[in-house]
Amino acid sequence: MTSMTSTIISLRPRNLLLVAGMALLPLASGSAQEQKPAPDTASQAEIQQFCTSIADPARDQRYLLQKQELEKLQSDVDKRIAVLEQRRAEYEDWLTRRNAFMKQAEGNLVEIYKKMKPDAAAPQLEEIDPILAAAVIMKLPARQSSLILSEMEAQKAAMVAAIMSSAADPNTSKDPS
């Protein structure tokens, strides 16, 4: 019996917890089943009351989020309108400058240069304001304009040609030279 007692004593620390756990298992599972609330314990009245009590705050929050989204969209539209207005103003400014540029060459001045020979007109156009020279040359027939530009000094002809090309480009800056 001493050998059996020593075996029980040696097994006791290791298996004591295992045996105790197995003995309590039916009790724990039974109590767990008792503690679980049945799905029908919350009454329909309680559910209705909960839903009713959160409906107004939920609706208010949804309206607030929609209002914030609309305000963001409105600010985006306002920014785009401002950019379009700025571009329209730039275009109108460009159109005004181009019309003023073209009017500089109107009248008898163009007729005078139209009747001149290119080798005589080129030195005179080199000496006047490059903007006015470009306006005059643009009003002349293309053949005569090319002959006058070929007779001009290369740097001045390039400047006049640059002014002429910028006058036709709506994306140019206000300074045509």
C-alpha positions as CSV (number, residue, x, y, z in Angstrom):
1,M,0.0,0.0,0.0
2,T,2.9,2.3,0.5
3,S,3.7,2.0,-3.1
4,M,0.2,2.8,-4.1
5,T,0.1,5.7,-1.7
6,S,3.3,7.0,-3.1
7,T,2.0,6.7,-6.6
8,I,-1.2,8.6,-5.7
9,I,0.9,11.2,-3.9
10,S,3.2,11.6,-6.9
11,L,0.3,11.8,-9.3
12,R,-1.6,14.1,-7.2
13,P,0.2,17.4,-8.0
14,R,0.2,16.7,-11.8
15,N,-3.2,15.3,-12.2
16,L,-5.0,17.0,-9.4
17,L,-5.8,20.0,-11.6
18,L,-6.8,17.7,-14.5
19,V,-9.1,15.7,-12.4
20,A,-10.6,18.8,-10.8
21,G,-11.1,20.4,-14.2
22,M,-12.8,17.4,-15.6
23,A,-15.1,17.2,-12.5
24,L,-16.1,20.8,-12.8
25,L,-16.6,20.7,-16.6
26,P,-20.3,19.6,-16.5
27,L,-21.0,22.3,-13.9
28,A,-19.3,25.0,-15.9
29,S,-21.1,24.1,-19.1
30,G,-24.4,24.0,-17.4
31,S,-23.9,27.3,-15.8
32,A,-22.7,28.8,-19.0
33,Q,-25.9,27.7,-20.7
34,E,-27.9,29.3,-17.9
35,Q,-26.1,32.6,-18.1
36,K,-26.6,33.0,-21.9
37,P,-29.5,35.3,-22.5
38,A,-32.0,33.9,-24.8
39,P,-32.3,35.9,-28.1
40,D,-36.0,36.7,-27.3
41,T,-35.2,38.2,-23.8
42,A,-34.9,41.8,-25.3
43,S,-38.4,42.7,-26.0
44,Q,-39.7,44.3,-29.1
45,A,-40.7,47.4,-27.1
46,E,-37.1,47.9,-25.9
47,I,-35.8,47.5,-29.4
48,Q,-38.3,50.0,-30.7
49,Q,-37.5,52.4,-28.0
50,F,-33.8,52.2,-28.7
51,C,-34.3,52.7,-32.4
52,T,-36.6,55.6,-31.8
53,S,-34.2,57.3,-29.3
54,I,-31.3,57.2,-31.8
55,A,-33.2,58.1,-35.0
56,D,-33.1,61.9,-34.5
57,P,-29.4,62.1,-33.6
58,A,-28.5,59.8,-36.5
59,R,-30.6,61.9,-38.9
60,D,-29.0,65.1,-37.6
61,Q,-25.5,63.6,-38.1
62,R,-26.4,62.5,-41.6
63,Y,-27.7,65.9,-42.5
64,L,-24.5,67.5,-41.0
65,L,-22.3,65.3,-43.1
66,Q,-24.3,66.1,-46.2
67,K,-24.2,69.8,-45.4
68,Q,-20.4,69.6,-45.0
69,E,-20.1,67.8,-48.3
70,L,-22.2,70.4,-50.1
71,E,-20.2,73.2,-48.6
72,K,-17.0,71.5,-49.8
73,L,-18.4,71.1,-53.3
74,Q,-19.6,74.8,-53.3
75,S,-16.1,76.0,-52.4
76,D,-14.7,73.9,-55.2
77,V,-17.1,75.4,-57.6
78,D,-16.4,78.9,-56.4
79,K,-12.6,78.3,-56.9
80,R,-13.2,77.1,-60.4
81,I,-15.4,80.1,-61.2
82,A,-12.7,82.4,-59.9
83,V,-10.1,80.7,-62.1
84,L,-12.4,81.0,-65.1
85,E,-13.1,84.7,-64.4
86,Q,-9.4,85.3,-64.2
87,R,-8.8,83.6,-67.5
88,R,-11.6,85.5,-69.1
89,A,-10.1,88.8,-67.9
90,E,-6.7,87.7,-69.2
91,Y,-8.2,86.9,-72.6
92,E,-10.1,90.2,-72.7
93,D,-6.9,92.0,-71.8
94,W,-5.0,90.2,-74.6
95,L,-7.7,90.9,-77.1
96,T,-7.7,94.6,-76.2
97,R,-3.9,94.7,-76.5
98,R,-4.0,92.9,-79.8
99,N,-6.7,95.3,-81.2
100,A,-4.7,98.3,-80.1
101,F,-1.6,96.8,-81.6
102,M,-3.3,96.3,-85.0
103,K,-4.8,99.9,-84.9
104,Q,-1.3,101.3,-84.6
105,A,-0.6,100.3,-88.2
106,E,-3.9,101.5,-89.7
107,G,-4.2,104.4,-92.0
108,N,-1.9,106.0,-94.4
109,L,1.3,104.7,-92.7
110,V,0.6,101.2,-94.1
111,E,-0.1,102.6,-97.5
112,I,3.2,104.5,-97.5
113,Y,5.2,101.4,-96.7
114,K,3.2,99.4,-99.1
115,K,4.4,101.6,-102.0
116,M,8.0,101.7,-100.8
117,K,10.7,99.3,-102.0
118,P,11.7,96.7,-99.4
119,D,15.4,97.9,-99.3
120,A,14.2,101.5,-98.6
121,A,11.5,100.5,-96.1
122,A,13.7,98.1,-94.0
123,P,16.1,100.7,-92.6
124,Q,13.3,103.1,-91.7
125,L,11.3,100.3,-89.9
126,E,14.5,99.4,-88.0
127,E,14.6,102.8,-86.5
128,I,11.0,103.1,-85.3
129,D,9.4,101.4,-82.3
130,P,9.6,97.7,-82.8
131,I,5.9,97.3,-81.9
132,L,4.9,99.8,-84.5
133,A,7.2,98.2,-87.1
134,A,5.7,94.8,-86.4
135,A,2.2,96.2,-86.8
136,V,3.0,97.8,-90.1
137,I,4.7,94.7,-91.4
138,M,1.8,92.6,-90.4
139,K,-0.6,94.8,-92.4
140,L,1.5,94.5,-95.6
141,P,1.1,91.7,-98.0
142,A,3.1,88.6,-97.0
143,R,5.5,88.8,-100.0
144,Q,6.4,92.4,-99.3
145,S,6.7,91.7,-95.5
146,S,9.1,88.9,-96.1
147,L,11.3,91.0,-98.4
148,I,11.4,93.9,-95.8
149,L,12.3,91.5,-93.0
150,S,15.1,90.0,-95.2
151,E,16.5,93.5,-95.7
152,M,16.5,94.3,-92.0
153,E,19.4,93.8,-89.6
154,A,19.1,90.2,-88.3
155,Q,18.6,91.1,-84.6
156,K,15.9,93.7,-85.3
157,A,14.1,91.5,-87.8
158,A,14.1,88.7,-85.2
159,M,12.7,91.1,-82.6
160,V,9.9,92.3,-85.0
161,A,9.1,88.7,-85.9
162,A,8.9,87.7,-82.2
163,I,6.5,90.6,-81.6
164,M,4.4,89.6,-84.6
165,S,4.2,86.0,-83.4
166,S,3.3,87.0,-79.9
167,A,0.6,89.2,-81.2
168,A,-1.0,86.2,-82.7
169,D,-0.6,84.0,-79.6
170,P,-3.4,84.5,-76.9
171,N,-1.1,83.1,-74.2
172,T,1.5,85.9,-74.4
173,S,2.4,88.1,-71.6
174,K,1.4,91.8,-71.5
175,D,4.9,92.8,-72.6
176,P,5.1,92.1,-76.3
177,S,8.9,92.6,-76.6
